Amino acid sequence: MKMARASLAVVLLMALAAVVHSQQALTGPEAPPWFSDVFPKEEYAARRAAVMQQIGDGVAIVQGAAEKPAEAPFRQNNQFFYLTGVEVPRAFVVIDGRTKRSTLYLPDSTRRARMWGPMLEPDADAARISGIESVVPREQLEAAVAAFGQDSRVIYTPFRPEVLGSGSAGDAAGFARANAQDPWDGRQSREQAFIDHVKARAPQAQLKDLDPIVDGLRFLKSPREIAVIREATRITGLAIVEAMRETAPGKFEYELQAAAEYIFKKHGAQGAAYFALVATGKNTIFSHYHRGMARLADGDLVQFDYAPDYKYYVSDVTRVFPANGKFTAWQREYYTSYLRLYQALMTSIKPNVPVREIIADAVKKMDGVLTTFTFTDPKIRQAATAFVERYRKSTANSLGHTIGMEVHDVTRRTDTLVAGQLFTIEPAMQIPDLGLGLRLEDAILMTETGYENLSASVPVEVEAIEKTMAERGASAPRR
């Protein structure tokens, strides 16, 4: 019996070794690490197939990001990554709607491979790893583009400036527009340079914008994407809690940022989703204050809004807490009145209901809060009333902004919230003459029957915040 058990143990160990070896074949140091393991290659292939369905007889060409002009980690742009998972600089992918095949064009990476480690090379092994049918040298793209032109194919390519993390499409577009309009600059975007090049090599071809097609796919998240965003939100929550524990009068805003970034990196984030919005005292009146240089004073409230760029996906969560760990009576009234109005909005969110009806339902609940809440300071009552009136007069068809690969992610025209949609709400309540603002924010996943608050575990009630802040932070001396 012991021999049988021993033999079984040997078999199991051999099987485990085989599994480990097969995993190392894709992820070990001897294999190219420049294809992401965020999703299986079949998911990227399904996305390309969806593009093929929409471009018909046309062909889509997407260029990857260039390496950074500094000794900084490479990050692929979002559209290219979404369709390929390939993280090699200056790569191209061609998605052919006629042949229903894709081709990856890779540059010579010999020098980079010596410095950065093994990279995908244009061969059958790269095709196996990436799931892209053909992987060839980048130099062959020139002839392919000319051939598409001779065949009068419609060529789809992204028109919008690429997003490389820590921002959104609106940021990239605004930056490109400012450069183009600056008389002392005037440079065009990489996308426009590529479009001009294609027009020169394939003058017979008609060029169309690929972004609306890819954006339409990105708007509703797949189960695997939701899982990644859920983890990004979990990390965000851990970071906010750590920042709460580290908070104390006399510290600087950037010290709270540092506490969060430790958590980001500890859990595998590749960077930040956006600059740290850590505001104390009168800095809270500014929705996107990010200087981070102010010192926390006893009696201040701190507004903390920061999240990681995790496996090319982000979250966005905001919490408010007292600098000294305890809400004063005035702060408790100010914060709690806002929180109850915020929760009235949260509890009104429903799928497949026009947003204007959600807002109307929320306003009824908010009116109830104004009636039953005990206000002692007229300024707080005035701020709360103004908050409700903004919603009463609102004609918006959205409650906040989408999240996904970008903190202000791609969107589409819709009057209702639908399953698979991810967004945040972040309404602000301000007392301008005191220079104070309040803003909470949660990550919302719409489902078929309701919604899931992905950030529900992050403390939001007064008692829970104070309890968390009484706990020891990572930088506290060991007892």
C-alpha angles and dihedrals in degrees: 000000000000090000091051091051091047091051091049090050090052091050092049092048091050091049091049090049090052092052092048091048092050090050091048089053087072103026107025124106091257092061130070107273094195099096114080122239093203090106133011115262089250091067092054089047091053090053091052090048089054089053090050090055091056101043095052110189091357131100129231122214120191125181122212125227124278122240113271119264089240141049092280130125117273117247122187120231116257102245094050093044093048091057101039117011086221115140101188114126119248095010124147132206126202117200110195116205092190100052095029089227134115131216126203116208113203128189124230102278099180095118094043092046090056090053104031103030132257115338136190111281128199099265144099092277091059089050090052093048097045100034089229109137097228131023116188140160116288091237090073093065092080093062092043092055091048090051092051088053094049088052091050091235121171107246118208119198135156112274095185120087112262123261115224102182134282090063149039140250092269091056093049093046092049092050092050091047092050091051093049093049096044108102089208092052118022097165119153126229123264087248093056091046089053092047090052090049092051091048090053094049097038108028092162093059123094114226122216133180113260095190097086090054095049092041090055090056093045096050096077112048125226120231090259092051090049090052091054093047090047089056091046087054092048090053089047090054092049089050094050091049090050090050089052091052091049095049119112137142111275095034121112127243090244091060090063089049089053091053090055094046090054088058092045093055094039089060097046104263115160093215143308126317090219139341115299112268098202110155130172131190114337092000087076091077089072112078095207103029107151108159091111095194103109123109117235113244128205105263096030126125116223123214112203121191116164137127139171134253096235120182089333094307131096145196132206123212132159131195134177124214140162119266093228096044096251128085114229117227090259093047091048091054093045095046099039094049089053092044092054091051090047091051090050088060093045094053091052095060113114135163123251092015121118110258091233088061090050090052092047090052091048092051091056089054091045091053086056090052091051090051098047103032116099108234119188098171117062090208091061092046090050092050092048092048092050089050091056093044091056089058092043090057095038120126094179121134094205135058098210140323131309122249131202127104087357132039088237094034131192115291142187136211108273135142094204138052113247136196113276093030117127124198144143132232118214112167115174129219114196141184099202099186089056092043092235132135137180125203130166124184135191135184110242126198114194116220133186092266104028136315142292120226100217091192097047092117093063108099113257107154118086095244094048092049093050091047091051093047091054090063122095118264126221094259095051115114113263114253 
